[in-house]
Amino acid sequence: MKKRRFLLSFLFSFNGMMYELMLSQNLSAALGGTLLRYFITIGLFTLCLGSSALAFDYFPEKFKSVSYLYRINLFFVVGLLFLPIYFFSAELMLGKNILSYTVFQYVYHAPLVVIALVTGFEIPYLFHGQPDDRKSQILAFDYVGMFLACLAFPLLFIENLGLFGSFVFILALQGVTVWLLKALV
């Protein structure tokens, strides 16, 4: 059971960071690849991670079970299936001048906010009810997952699978993560 929490911590952070990097890549292609855009994206992702982790403390105790984390992630995976359609529709509306460029930037960042909020909830859920020494170990696996995602994205995924192939692979890995989470419920 303990090892499963470590693996889940690693997978949650790996997947979350991969989604952030894929969205950053997509945003750079759609809106122009500048350092400012990347810094805004990474800052927004980090802000939402921290905000959702902080909000976890205000949840009623009955919502702090692993079964709720499972439900959130199941809904999350289903929502991610529609992400390519979301971006295609947004680009189509911009091309037909239905959206202004300013509004388009907000529309394009909305999935990043949602993904970061969900990812930020995951570690507090895994922490809940665990002894302090286990919390630091769970957090260590979280950081390692994010680090390895930052290396794997440019060196393996984008190079070999492209952006859409990387998305499909990580979505499948998210499905495996939800399946592993189901065993904890």
C-alpha positions as CSV (number, residue, x, y, z in Angstrom):
1,M,0.0,0.0,0.0
2,K,2.9,2.4,0.9
3,K,4.7,1.7,-2.4
4,R,1.5,2.3,-4.3
5,R,1.2,5.8,-2.8
6,F,4.8,6.5,-3.9
7,L,4.1,5.3,-7.4
8,L,0.9,7.4,-7.6
9,S,2.8,10.4,-6.4
10,F,5.4,9.9,-9.1
11,L,2.7,9.3,-11.8
12,F,0.5,12.3,-10.8
13,S,3.4,14.7,-10.9
14,F,4.9,13.2,-14.1
15,N,1.6,13.4,-15.9
16,G,0.8,16.8,-14.6
17,M,4.1,18.3,-15.7
18,M,3.8,16.6,-19.1
19,Y,0.4,18.2,-19.6
20,E,1.9,21.5,-18.6
21,L,4.8,21.1,-21.0
22,M,2.5,20.0,-23.9
23,L,0.2,23.0,-23.3
24,S,3.2,25.3,-23.2
25,Q,4.4,23.9,-26.5
26,N,0.9,24.3,-28.0
27,L,0.6,27.8,-26.6
28,S,3.9,28.8,-28.0
29,A,2.9,27.5,-31.5
30,A,-0.5,29.2,-31.4
31,L,0.4,32.5,-29.7
32,G,4.1,32.9,-30.5
33,G,6.9,31.4,-28.6
34,T,8.3,34.0,-26.3
35,L,10.0,33.7,-23.0
36,L,7.3,35.9,-21.5
37,R,4.6,33.4,-22.6
38,Y,6.6,30.5,-21.1
39,F,7.1,32.3,-17.8
40,I,3.4,33.2,-17.6
41,T,2.5,29.6,-18.3
42,I,4.8,28.1,-15.7
43,G,3.9,30.7,-13.2
44,L,0.2,30.2,-13.7
45,F,0.7,26.4,-13.4
46,T,2.6,26.8,-10.2
47,L,0.1,29.3,-8.7
48,C,-2.8,26.9,-9.4
49,L,-0.9,23.9,-8.0
50,G,-0.4,25.8,-4.7
51,S,-3.9,27.2,-4.6
52,S,-5.6,23.9,-5.0
53,A,-3.2,22.3,-2.4
54,L,-4.1,25.1,0.0
55,A,-7.9,24.8,-0.7
56,F,-7.7,21.1,0.2
57,D,-7.4,22.1,3.9
58,Y,-10.8,23.7,3.7
59,F,-12.6,20.7,2.3
60,P,-15.0,18.9,4.7
61,E,-13.4,15.7,6.1
62,K,-15.8,13.5,4.2
63,F,-14.4,14.8,0.9
64,K,-10.8,13.9,1.8
65,S,-11.0,10.2,1.0
66,V,-9.1,8.4,-1.8
67,S,-12.5,7.6,-3.3
68,Y,-13.0,11.3,-4.1
69,L,-9.5,11.5,-5.6
70,Y,-10.4,8.6,-7.8
71,R,-13.6,10.3,-8.9
72,I,-11.8,13.6,-9.6
73,N,-9.2,11.7,-11.7
74,L,-11.8,9.7,-13.6
75,F,-13.6,12.9,-14.5
76,F,-10.3,14.4,-15.4
77,V,-9.4,11.7,-17.8
78,V,-12.7,11.9,-19.5
79,G,-12.3,15.7,-19.8
80,L,-8.9,15.3,-21.3
81,L,-10.3,13.3,-24.1
82,F,-12.0,16.4,-25.3
83,L,-8.9,18.7,-25.1
84,P,-7.9,18.4,-28.8
85,I,-11.5,19.3,-29.8
86,Y,-11.4,22.3,-27.4
87,F,-8.2,23.6,-29.0
88,F,-9.4,23.0,-32.5
89,S,-12.7,24.8,-31.8
90,A,-10.9,27.8,-30.2
91,E,-8.5,28.1,-33.2
92,L,-11.5,27.9,-35.6
93,M,-13.3,30.7,-33.7
94,L,-10.2,32.9,-33.8
95,G,-9.9,32.3,-37.5
96,K,-13.5,33.4,-38.1
97,N,-12.9,36.4,-35.8
98,I,-15.5,35.2,-33.3
99,L,-12.8,35.5,-30.6
100,S,-10.5,38.4,-30.2
101,Y,-6.8,37.6,-29.8
102,T,-7.0,38.8,-26.1
103,V,-9.9,36.5,-25.3
104,F,-8.2,33.7,-27.2
105,Q,-5.2,33.9,-24.9
106,Y,-7.5,33.3,-21.9
107,V,-9.4,30.5,-23.6
108,Y,-6.1,28.9,-24.4
109,H,-4.9,29.0,-20.8
110,A,-8.1,27.7,-19.3
111,P,-7.1,24.0,-19.7
112,L,-3.8,24.7,-18.1
113,V,-5.6,26.2,-15.0
114,V,-7.9,23.1,-14.7
115,I,-5.0,20.6,-15.1
116,A,-2.9,22.5,-12.5
117,L,-5.9,22.6,-10.0
118,V,-6.5,18.9,-10.3
119,T,-2.8,18.1,-10.1
120,G,-2.5,20.3,-7.0
121,F,-5.2,18.3,-5.2
122,E,-3.5,15.0,-5.7
123,I,-0.6,15.3,-3.3
124,P,-2.7,16.5,-0.4
125,Y,-5.0,13.6,-1.0
126,L,-2.1,11.2,-0.9
127,F,-0.8,12.9,2.3
128,H,-4.0,12.8,4.1
129,G,-3.8,10.4,7.1
130,Q,-0.2,9.5,6.5
131,P,2.6,9.9,9.2
132,D,5.0,12.8,8.7
133,D,7.9,10.6,7.6
134,R,5.8,9.1,4.8
135,K,4.7,12.6,3.6
136,S,8.3,13.7,2.9
137,Q,8.8,10.5,0.9
138,I,5.6,11.0,-1.1
139,L,6.8,14.6,-1.8
140,A,10.2,13.3,-2.9
141,F,8.5,11.0,-5.5
142,D,6.4,14.0,-6.6
143,Y,9.5,16.1,-7.3
144,V,11.3,13.2,-9.1
145,G,8.3,12.7,-11.3
146,M,8.3,16.4,-12.3
147,F,12.0,16.4,-12.9
148,L,11.9,13.3,-15.1
149,A,9.0,14.8,-17.1
150,C,11.0,17.9,-17.8
151,L,13.8,15.7,-19.2
152,A,11.6,13.1,-21.0
153,F,9.4,15.7,-22.7
154,P,12.0,17.3,-24.9
155,L,14.4,14.3,-25.2
156,L,12.0,11.5,-25.8
157,F,8.4,12.5,-26.3
158,I,8.5,15.5,-28.6
159,E,11.4,14.1,-30.5
160,N,9.8,10.7,-31.2
161,L,6.1,11.0,-30.8
162,G,5.3,14.7,-31.6
163,L,2.8,16.7,-29.6
164,F,-0.3,14.7,-30.4
165,G,1.4,11.3,-29.9
166,S,2.8,12.5,-26.6
167,F,-0.6,13.6,-25.5
168,V,-2.1,10.2,-26.4
169,F,0.7,8.4,-24.6
170,I,0.3,10.5,-21.4
171,L,-3.4,10.2,-21.5
172,A,-3.0,6.4,-21.6
173,L,-0.6,6.7,-18.7
174,Q,-3.2,8.8,-16.8
175,G,-5.6,6.0,-17.4
176,V,-3.2,3.5,-15.8
177,T,-2.8,5.9,-12.9
178,V,-6.6,6.0,-12.4
179,W,-6.6,2.2,-12.5
180,L,-3.9,2.1,-9.8
181,L,-5.8,4.6,-7.8
182,K,-8.9,2.4,-8.0
183,A,-7.0,-0.3,-6.1
184,L,-6.5,2.1,-3.1
185,V,-10.3,2.8,-2.9
